[in-house]
Amino acid sequence: MVVLNPAEAAIVGSPGGYSWSGAANTYFFVDQAEDLIAFAWTQLVPYGLQDLHDEFRIAVYQAVVD
């Protein structure tokens, strides 16, 4: 996924950020504007826990200190 408009997509991040989700709910995202890369190497089957990805992304951004 590539974020073009974070507000329109209702996602935390910067325009141009991107992410990928894979088997067993593994997930990563990159936000080049914030110099941020985050990985979640979970092993949750079946796939489909999008809430986990959203909560992970929000928690990462909340932990960033400027």
N, C-alpha and C positions, 0 to 999 in steps of 0.2 A: 504494500500500500504506500502511496505517496500522498502526503498531505498538501493540498493546494490551498485550502482555506480552512484553518482550524475552527473558526466560529461556525461556518456552515456545516462542517463535518461533526460538530459537537465533540471535539477531541482536544486534549491538552497537547500543545506542541507549537512548533513554528512552521510557517510555509516552507515546503521543500524537505521536511522531515520524512523519513520513510521507516517502514516496519515490515516484519515477516512473521508469520506463525506457521508452525509445522506440526509434525506428528507428536502425539502425547502432550499437546498444549505447550510445546516449547515456543518461545517468543523473544523477539528482540526489536528494539527501535533505535534509530539514530536521529539526533537533532543537531545538525551542523551549526545552526545559529547559536546554540547554547554549548557547543563543544561537549556533547553528551551522547554516550552510548550505554544502553542498558540491556541485559540479558536475563531471561527467566528460563532456566532449564528444568522445567517440571516434568514429571512422568505421570500424567493424569489421563487415563483412558476410561471412557470414550472421549474423543475430541469434542469440543463445543462449549467450553467454559469462557466465553467472551468476556463475561464480567470479571474474571480473574485478570485478563489482559488489561482491561480498563482500570481496575483497582491498582495493579502493579504500576502502570504508567503514572497515575495520579500520585501514588506514594513516592515514586522517584522524583517527580517535580517538586513535591512538598519538602523533600529532604535536601534540595539544592539550596545552598546559602550563597548569596552574592557577596 
